[in-house]
Amino acid sequence: MTRVGPAPGPVPDPDTGRAAVVRRLREGMAASVLSFPLTSFHEDGSFDADGYRAYVAERLAAGPGALFPACGTGEFFSLDEDEYRQAVAIAVEETAGSVPVVAGTGYGWAQALRFARIAEDAGADALLVMPHYLTAAPQDGLVAQVERIAAGTRLPLIAYQRGQVAYTAESVRRLSRVPGVVGLKDGHSDLDRLQRMVLAAPDDFLFFNGAATAEIQARAYAAVGVPAYSSAVHAFAPEIANAFLAALRAGDRGTVDKLLRDFYVPFVELRDRVPGYGVSLVKAAARLRGCPVGPVRAPLTDPTAAESAELKTLLTAGLDLVGAAL
């Protein structure tokens, strides 16, 4: 049979594409904080595409090293597949290649692959594998979960340990040998265990601090070889997040300590009062800045009026520390 049309071109080498993504992520992690944008909802809880687009554009203007849409801060757990598709596609469109886009995926491996394929089609550069749903599992199972996802997508993966997912150093060594697995986000802050992981993994394996308010422990993480971090504060006050990073990297202990003492620690104390405020309080702070993010979705709850007033006072003081205004 005669072929009609041009002959197919060479098949892209997935390893070459992954290496390019790793290089861009490494450059971004060295340049700035990692941004995890909130997902915008209307007051009735429906997805607000226009608000989300405007909000993502604002985050990008603040100079993050990479963008992680539809992850924990972006309420991945409450998005249906169409909303997820829109969120990732908008993030890709707005970045236009300026920084890597790493979309969240998760639940069991079969569902994770459904989201992974949506992210691929939307143009994401990589995936963050969120902790699986509910069930405690042994190390072999945790590794197998990531292996199954990696085998079903061409996108590089960053594993995320938090909650019931806690890898050993040997498991991280195994993950680093899985084609397509390029890094680990740590949300446990067990620095002894993390140090062992860093030593067990190859030098090109990416690690970053994913604690709930990562700046609190940024110096400790850097001491075990993990200086890069995600910043929830960047989601609502990039002026503070960027000033903290600049002071940290300049060795300006006085400024770092002042920002920690007068803003970050009080913010964490307010956040820790209610489960889920790691997202709810961030979203409330973004609304105070006029960002079109809307409310959280159940099972999360928005802060009370009294908590919002307390948050406003704290945020105003924090912005004043870096010469910015609410």
C-alpha positions, -999 to 999 in steps of 0.1 A, spaced: 0 0 0 13 34 -9 19 58 20 1 91 17 17 122 32 51 127 48 70 99 65 69 100 103 98 117 119 121 102 145 105 91 178 114 115 206 138 101 231 120 103 265 153 103 284 165 134 265 132 152 273 134 143 309 170 155 312 160 188 298 131 191 323 155 182 352 180 208 340 152 235 339 139 225 373 174 226 388 180 260 374 146 272 387 152 257 421 186 276 423 170 308 412 139 312 433 112 295 454 88 270 439 53 283 436 21 262 443 -8 283 431 -42 282 447 -71 271 425 -98 298 421 -134 290 428 -166 311 426 -186 317 457 -209 287 448 -178 265 446 -175 262 408 -142 265 391 -134 301 382 -112 299 350 -109 336 345 -99 343 381 -74 314 381 -58 327 349 -54 362 364 -40 347 397 -15 325 379 -3 355 359 3 374 391 23 345 406 45 343 375 51 380 376 66 375 411 94 353 396 91 317 409 115 290 399 87 267 388 49 264 389 31 235 405 -6 238 396 -33 215 410 -12 202 439 -19 202 476 -22 240 479 -43 240 447 -68 216 463 -60 187 439 -81 164 460 -113 184 453 -109 188 415 -127 167 390 -109 157 358 -123 186 337 -114 212 363 -79 196 366 -75 198 328 -84 235 328 -61 243 357 -31 226 341 -38 240 306 -41 276 319 -9 273 339 9 260 307 -6 288 286 3 315 311 39 303 316 45 299 279 77 280 286 91 306 310 93 282 339 86 244 343 50 234 350 47 204 374 11 192 378 -1 172 407 -13 136 403 -24 110 428 -48 86 444 -42 49 433 -19 44 404 -47 37 380 -64 71 387 -30 88 389 -24 77 353 -57 92 342 -46 126 356 -11 121 342 -25 116 307 -46 148 311 -15 167 322 5 153 292 -22 165 268 -23 199 285 15 204 280 28 199 316 65 194 319 65 170 349 43 155 376 43 156 414 30 123 427 8 131 457 6 107 486 -19 79 478 -53 78 494 -60 64 529 -42 31 531 -9 25 550 15 5 529 49 -12 531 80 2 514 78 -23 485 42 -11 478 52 26 480 79 20 455 56 -1 432 30 27 432 55 52 417 69 25 394 34 19 379 28 56 373 63 61 358 57 32 334 25 48 321 36 83 314 64 100 294 65 129 320 92 128 346 80 123 382 88 138 415 77 116 444 61 134 474 64 120 509 39 132 534 13 117 557 13 79 553 40 80 526 74 80 543 102 64 523 134 49 536 168 58 522 169 24 504 135 31 489 147 65 476 177 47 461 153 23 443 131 52 431 162 70 417 168 40 395 133 40 380 133 56 346 114 89 347 116 94 385 138 125 390 132 138 425 116 139 459 96 165 477 98 161 515 69 170 538 80 151 569 109 172 581 127 142 596 162 156 589 180 125 600 161 103 575 163 130 549 201 132 552 203 95 546 181 98 515 203 126 501 234 104 506 217 74 491 205 91 459 227 100 429 240 136 427 215 146 399 184 135 419 163 165 429 153 172 465 133 200 479 118 211 512 80 208 511 72 215 547 38 233 552 56 266 558 90 257 544 108 289 554 106 279 591 130 250 584 149 263 554 182 267 572 180 232 587 171 217 553 200 235 536 224 220 562 216 185 550 220 194 513 184 205 505 184 243 500 154 245 475 119 248 489 83 255 480 68 286 495 31 288 505 37 325 514 46 331 477 9 322 470 -2 355 487 28 376 497 56 371 472 72 403 485 78 385 518 88 352 503 113 368 479 128 390 507 132 360 529 150 340 502 173 369 494 182 373 530 187 336 535 211 333 505 230 365 515 236 351 550 217 380 565 208 363 597 193 394 613 167 398 585 160 361 584 154 360 622 132 391 621 110 377 594 108 344 611 101 359 645 76 386 635 58 370 606 65 333 598 62 319 634 30 338 642 16 327 608 24 291 616 8 293 650 -24 307 635 -23 280 608 -19 252 633 -50 260 652 -73 242 628 -67 212 605 -66 222 569 -56 258 575 -24 251 556 -46 258 526 -75 277 540 -54 304 557 -33 308 525 -64 313 505 -78 338 530 -45 358 529 -47 358 491 -82 372 492 -70 399 516 -45 409 489 -74 411 463 -65 379 445 -95 362 427 -92 328 444 -125 325 462 -133 301 490 -120 267 498 -140 236 490 -153 211 517 -139 193 536 -118 224 542 -133 254 559 -125 291 556 -112 310 586 -137 327 609 -142 365 608 -120 368 640 -93 347 625 -94 366 593 -90 399 612 -60 384 631 -46 373 598 -50 407 582 -31 423 611 -3 398 608 -1 401 570 0 439 572 29 437 597 47 412 576 44 433 544 56 464 563 88 445 573 97 443 536 85 477 525 52 465 509 16 473 516 -16 452 518 
